[in-house]
């Protein structure tokens, strides 16, 4: 029996006339509320806070599942390669604590959330989380005063924080659709017209449909997989050839788990079992299926203790390739150069 959220998400991809009839009025109300809230900040009726360094927001107008986190990691790494001291701020979705937290080597998912912890470990960039992005930014700058630029992971709709550059991630599969609608009848947080007010649109997961032509600069990203490594032991690389005579299971707690499973199959790995968990779901050793080899995502790998020794659990790393150079675009877009190291 499908769960309510699964029925709704299926409706977003393949609209059901009956559900559309029920949900359309709610979407119209949602649109009015979202528009008024943005207008209140744009007009100055509600105040947004300006941090002392430039802020680049990378977000989306969809309710998750656009491939944003690898794009944030790629942008941060690209800026670091150009000599910019970059910091990251995020809400820290799914963490247990509500206090602002500046990440350190001892930080866990309970403190930071899975995506910020993954970004911190993957890029090495100073990172802070908090429901108020401005408060997280202040804490981050207090701990790392040499930061010259902050990238806000998500937060396109968090207008309480002023931003210098806005980047919207938009999935390629939706670029040709004419039936997209706002929540709850569709997956959009804001109307498609919002894309005309951002500085850049990154189309993720393929090429955009010819009909998709936002008025701003457009970039494309694709995901490349790395070598599968043993959990908590990145130097130990999996010889996928030895999996042919073993039972293999794949587990993913991400928004679009099929993308992960398909990546493994495209690498020639036969999956005897797949387990799709809700996005950001808690996962422990006891939750893993019984198999000779279990392959998980990087986002799920950070949920396991660093000293956990499970030789049959492996991790598939991924990275986003963005074309043209998004980091160069950001630096050109900013009115003043950030500090460099």
Residue pairs with C-beta under 8 A, 6 or more apart in sequence:
2 10
5 278
7 19
8 19
8 184
9 187
11 19
11 20
11 23
11 185
12 186
12 187
15 179
19 185
20 181
20 185
23 184
23 185
24 181
24 185
26 183
26 184
26 185
27 181
27 182
27 183
27 184
27 185
27 186
30 182
30 183
30 184
31 182
31 191
34 157
34 182
34 189
34 190
37 46
37 159
38 157
38 159
38 190
39 45
40 46
41 47
41 48
41 159
41 160
42 159
46 159
46 160
47 160
48 159
48 160
48 161
48 162
49 134
49 160
49 161
49 162
50 162
51 134
51 137
51 138
51 141
51 150
51 161
51 162
52 141
53 141
53 147
53 148
53 149
53 150
53 338
54 148
54 149
54 150
54 164
54 165
54 334
54 336
54 338
55 137
55 149
55 150
55 151
55 152
55 161
55 162
55 163
55 164
55 165
56 75
56 149
56 150
56 151
56 152
56 163
56 164
56 165
56 167
56 330
57 151
57 152
57 155
57 156
57 158
57 161
57 163
57 165
57 166
57 167
58 68
58 71
58 72
58 75
58 151
58 152
58 153
58 154
58 156
58 167
58 169
59 68
59 152
59 154
59 155
59 156
59 157
59 166
59 167
59 168
59 169
60 66
60 68
60 154
60 156
60 168
60 169
60 170
60 189
61 156
61 168
61 170
61 188
61 189
61 190
61 191
61 192
61 194
61 195
62 170
62 171
62 174
62 187
62 188
62 189
63 183
63 187
63 188
63 189
64 255
64 279
65 171
65 187
65 255
65 256
65 279
66 169
66 170
66 171
66 204
67 169
67 171
67 204
67 205
67 221
67 223
67 320
68 153
68 154
68 169
68 204
69 115
69 118
69 119
69 153
69 299
70 221
70 223
70 318
70 319
70 320
71 169
71 202
71 204
71 221
71 320
71 322
71 326
72 88
72 119
72 151
72 153
73 118
73 119
73 122
73 123
73 319
73 320
74 221
74 319
74 320
74 321
74 322
74 326
75 151
75 167
75 322
75 326
75 327
75 330
76 86
76 88
76 119
76 123
76 125
76 151
77 123
78 322
78 325
78 326
78 327
78 328
79 86
79 149
79 151
79 327
79 330
79 331
80 86
80 123
80 124
80 125
81 327
82 327
82 328
82 331
82 340
83 340
83 341
84 148
84 149
84 331
84 338
84 339
84 340
84 341
85 144
85 146
85 147
85 148
85 149
85 338
85 339
85 340
85 341
86 123
86 125
86 147
86 148
86 149
86 150
86 151
87 125
87 126
87 127
87 128
87 137
87 140
87 141
87 144
87 147
87 149
87 150
87 151
88 116
88 119
88 120
88 123
88 125
88 126
88 127
88 128
88 150
88 151
88 152
88 153
89 127
89 128
89 129
89 130
89 133
89 136
89 137
89 140
89 150
89 151
89 152
89 153
89 155
90 113
90 115
90 116
90 119
90 127
90 128
90 129
90 133
90 136
90 152
90 153
90 154
90 155
91 113
91 129
91 130
91 131
91 133
91 154
91 155
91 158
92 101
92 112
92 113
92 116
92 129
92 130
92 131
93 113
93 115
93 280
94 109
94 113
94 114
94 280
95 101
95 109
95 110
95 111
95 112
95 113
95 129
96 110
96 111
97 110
97 111
98 131
99 130
100 128
100 129
100 130
100 132
100 135
100 136
100 139
101 107
101 111
101 112
101 128
101 129
101 130
102 126
102 127
102 128
102 139
102 140
102 143
103 111
103 112
103 116
103 117
103 120
103 126
103 127
103 128
103 129
107 117
107 120
108 117
109 117
109 302
109 303
111 129
112 120
112 127
112 129
113 129
113 280
114 280
114 299
114 300
114 302
114 303
115 153
115 299
116 127
116 129
116 153
117 302
118 298
118 299
118 302
119 125
119 127
119 153
120 127
121 302
122 298
125 151
126 140
126 143
126 144
126 147
127 140
128 136
128 137
128 139
128 140
128 143
129 136
130 136
130 139
132 160
133 152
133 155
133 158
133 160
133 161
134 160
134 161
137 150
137 152
137 161
140 147
140 150
141 147
141 150
146 339
146 341
147 339
148 338
148 339
148 340
149 334
149 338
152 158
152 161
152 163
155 161
156 166
156 168
156 189
156 190
156 198
157 189
157 190
164 333
164 334
164 335
165 199
165 200
165 330
165 333
165 334
166 197
166 198
166 199
166 200
167 198
167 199
167 200
167 201
167 202
167 326
167 330
168 194
168 195
168 198
168 200
168 201
168 202
169 201
169 202
169 204
169 221
170 195
170 201
170 202
170 203
170 204
171 203
171 204
171 205
172 203
172 204
172 205
172 206
172 207
172 208
172 209
172 220
173 205
173 206
174 180
175 203
175 208
175 209
175 211
175 212
176 209
176 210
176 211
176 212
179 186
180 186
180 187
180 188
180 192
181 188
182 188
182 189
182 190
182 191
183 189
195 201
195 214
195 215
195 216
196 214
196 215
196 216
198 214
198 216
199 216
199 217
199 333
200 216
200 217
200 218
200 219
200 326
200 329
200 333
201 214
201 216
201 217
201 218
201 219
202 218
202 219
202 220
202 221
202 322
202 326
203 212
203 218
203 219
203 220
203 221
204 220
204 221
204 320
205 221
205 222
205 223
205 259
206 220
206 222
207 220
208 218
208 220
217 329
219 322
219 323
219 324
219 326
219 329
220 322
220 323
221 320
221 321
221 322
221 323
222 320
222 321
223 259
223 263
223 318
223 319
223 320
223 321
224 318
224 319
224 320
224 321
225 263
225 267
225 316
225 317
225 318
226 316
226 317
226 318
226 319
227 237
227 238
227 317
228 237
228 238
228 240
228 295
228 314
228 315
228 316
228 317
229 235
229 236
229 237
229 238
229 314
229 315
229 317
230 236
230 238
230 311
230 313
230 314
230 315
231 296
231 301
231 304
231 308
231 310
231 313
231 314
231 315
232 301
232 304
232 306
232 307
232 308
232 309
234 315
238 293
238 314
240 267
240 268
240 269
243 269
243 270
243 292
243 293
244 270
246 291
246 292
246 293
247 272
247 273
247 291
247 292
247 293
248 269
248 270
248 271
248 272
248 273
248 291
248 292
248 293
248 294
248 295
249 271
249 272
249 273
249 274
249 275
249 288
249 289
249 290
249 291
249 293
249 294
249 295
250 260
250 261
250 264
250 271
250 273
250 274
250 275
250 294
250 295
250 296
251 274
251 275
251 277
251 283
251 287
251 288
251 289
251 294
251 295
251 296
251 297
251 300
252 260
252 261
252 274
252 275
252 276
252 277
252 296
252 297
252 300
253 277
253 278
253 279
253 280
253 281
253 283
253 297
253 299
253 300
253 303
254 260
254 279
254 297
254 299
254 300
255 279
257 274
257 276
257 277
258 276
260 297
260 316
261 271
261 274
263 316
263 318
264 271
264 295
264 316
265 271
269 295
272 291
273 289
273 291
275 289
277 283
277 287
277 300
282 303
283 296
283 300
283 303
283 304
284 303
284 304
285 304
285 308
285 310
288 294
288 296
288 310
288 313
291 312
292 312
293 312
293 313
293 314
294 312
294 313
294 314
295 313
295 314
295 315
295 316
296 313
296 314
296 315
296 316
297 315
297 316
298 315
298 316
298 317
298 318
301 315
304 310
304 313
331 337
331 338
